[in-house]
Structures are given as C-alpha cells and as structure tokens.
C-alpha cells in the first residue's frame, strides 16, 4: 500500500513538472516542437532532437499534462553519474549516444532538469554548421 500511495503522489506532481520543462524547452533559441512516433513530444533544433517527453497515453498531442518521463542527451561523464541515480536509466535505443531517460520527476530537481536540458540543447547546437548556428541566432524571437 505504501508503494501505491507514493506512485499516486508522483503521478500528481509529474505532469506539472514535465509541462514546465516542455515550456522551458520550447523557449530555447530555435527550438521546434515535433510529434514523433505518434505520442512522443520532441523538441529539436534544426531538426536534431535534444529532448523527448514520453507518455503512456495513446494521444499525448492532446494532453500536455500526461507526460510521465523525459529523455535527453548528456555528456559521457554525466551519463555514468546520472544512470547511477534511482529513477534515471539509459534511454532505450539512444543510450549509445549518451541519452538518459528520467522516469521520475523526483530523480532531479527542477534546476538540474533545466541545466541538463540546456546542456543537451547546447551539445546539439554545437554540432550544427556555423552557417546554421548563425541563422538560428539571427532569427527574430
């Protein structure tokens, strides 16, 4: 019964946290929303993913509040450290590229989430051509 109560409590907290993190992601320079694989709410820069919000719901495009986990790219050192934490695992299909999947919003603080999403964005952005980077930076907000 205790585990069930904890799970219910997390389910109330997670939608708000992930909704905030989606808003944070969408505000990064040049970030674009894309719905991939029918349910995954993905944020990209120049078509390159930097964060994905997942849902167990069949249609997450209609309900932003139903997100229950997030994945993003991290440095190799952060990958090792983060996957040692409870609630964070190597991201399925993307672990070889140093992506982690955060399955509980309690695994990281809001500030840590934001820093790691920003870092993911920065890593993806840095791999773009200089021309593409300038186009994004010069684009009106």
C-alpha positions as CSV (number, residue, x, y, z in Angstrom):
1,X,0.0,0.0,0.0
2,X,2.8,2.5,0.7
3,X,4.3,2.0,-2.7
4,X,0.9,2.6,-4.3
5,X,0.5,5.8,-2.3
6,X,3.9,7.0,-3.4
7,X,3.2,6.2,-7.1
8,X,-0.1,8.1,-6.9
9,X,1.6,11.1,-5.3
10,X,4.3,11.2,-8.0
11,X,1.6,11.0,-10.8
12,X,0.1,14.2,-9.4
13,X,3.5,16.0,-9.4
14,X,5.0,14.8,-12.6
15,X,2.5,16.3,-15.1
16,X,3.2,19.8,-13.7
17,X,7.0,19.4,-13.7
18,X,7.1,18.0,-17.3
19,X,4.7,20.7,-18.5
20,X,7.1,23.3,-17.1
21,X,10.1,21.5,-18.7
22,X,8.3,21.5,-22.1
23,X,7.7,25.2,-21.8
24,X,11.4,25.7,-20.8
25,X,12.5,23.6,-23.9
26,X,10.2,25.5,-26.3
27,X,11.8,28.8,-25.2
28,X,15.3,27.8,-26.2
29,X,16.5,29.7,-29.3
30,X,15.4,27.9,-32.5
31,X,13.7,25.1,-30.6
32,X,10.9,23.4,-32.6
33,X,8.2,21.1,-31.5
34,X,7.7,17.8,-33.3
35,X,5.4,14.9,-32.5
36,X,7.3,11.8,-33.3
37,X,6.2,8.2,-33.3
38,X,2.6,9.4,-32.7
39,X,3.0,10.1,-29.0
40,X,6.5,11.4,-28.2
41,X,6.6,15.2,-27.7
42,X,10.0,16.1,-29.1
43,X,12.0,19.4,-29.2
44,X,14.6,19.8,-31.9
45,X,17.0,22.5,-33.1
46,X,17.5,22.4,-36.8
47,X,15.7,19.1,-37.0
48,X,18.0,17.5,-34.4
49,X,16.4,16.2,-31.2
50,X,17.6,17.5,-27.8
51,X,14.8,16.4,-25.5
52,X,11.8,14.0,-25.8
53,X,8.8,13.8,-23.4
54,X,7.0,10.5,-23.3
55,X,3.6,9.4,-22.2
56,X,1.9,6.1,-21.6
57,X,-1.2,7.8,-23.1
58,X,-2.1,6.9,-26.7
59,X,-2.5,10.5,-27.7
60,X,-0.2,12.9,-25.9
61,X,-0.7,15.5,-28.6
62,X,-4.0,16.4,-27.0
63,X,-2.9,16.4,-23.3
64,X,0.4,18.1,-22.5
65,X,-0.2,17.2,-18.8
66,X,0.1,13.5,-19.4
67,X,3.8,13.3,-19.8
68,X,5.5,10.9,-17.4
69,X,9.1,10.7,-18.4
70,X,11.8,12.6,-20.4
71,X,14.9,11.7,-22.3
72,X,17.8,13.9,-23.3
73,X,21.5,13.9,-24.4
74,X,24.2,14.2,-21.7
75,X,28.0,14.1,-21.6
76,X,29.6,10.7,-21.2
77,X,30.6,11.6,-17.6
78,X,27.1,12.7,-16.7
79,X,25.7,9.6,-18.3
80,X,27.6,7.4,-15.9
81,X,26.7,9.6,-12.9
82,X,23.0,10.0,-13.7
83,X,22.3,6.4,-14.5
84,X,23.5,5.5,-11.0
85,X,20.6,7.5,-9.6
86,X,17.2,6.0,-8.8
87,X,14.6,7.0,-11.4
88,X,17.2,7.5,-14.3
89,X,18.1,4.8,-16.8
90,X,19.9,4.7,-20.1
91,X,17.4,5.8,-22.7
92,X,16.2,2.9,-24.8
93,X,17.6,2.9,-28.4
94,X,19.6,6.1,-27.6
95,X,21.9,5.1,-24.8
96,X,24.8,4.5,-27.1
97,X,24.6,8.3,-27.9
98,X,24.6,9.1,-24.2
99,X,20.9,9.8,-23.7
100,X,19.3,9.2,-20.4
101,X,15.6,8.6,-19.6
102,X,14.3,10.2,-16.4
103,X,11.3,8.1,-15.2
104,X,10.6,10.0,-12.0
105,X,10.5,13.8,-11.6
106,X,11.9,13.3,-8.1
107,X,15.2,12.0,-9.6
108,X,16.3,15.5,-10.4
109,X,15.5,19.0,-9.1
110,X,13.8,21.5,-11.5
111,X,17.1,23.3,-11.7
112,X,19.0,20.1,-12.5
113,X,16.4,19.3,-15.2
114,X,16.7,22.7,-16.8
115,X,20.5,22.7,-16.7
116,X,20.6,19.2,-18.3
117,X,18.1,20.1,-21.0
118,X,20.1,23.3,-21.7
119,X,23.3,21.3,-21.9
120,X,21.6,18.8,-24.3
121,X,20.5,21.7,-26.5
122,X,24.0,23.2,-26.4
123,X,25.6,19.9,-27.4
124,X,23.2,19.5,-30.3
125,X,23.5,23.2,-31.3
126,X,27.3,23.0,-31.3
127,X,27.3,20.2,-33.9
128,X,25.3,22.3,-36.4
129,X,27.2,24.1,-39.1
130,X,28.4,27.6,-38.3
131,X,26.0,28.9,-41.0
132,X,23.0,27.1,-39.5
133,X,24.0,28.4,-36.0
134,X,24.1,31.9,-37.3
135,X,20.7,31.6,-39.0
136,X,19.2,30.4,-35.7
137,X,21.0,33.1,-33.6
138,X,20.0,35.9,-36.0
139,X,16.3,34.7,-36.3
140,X,13.9,37.1,-34.6
141,X,12.4,35.7,-31.4
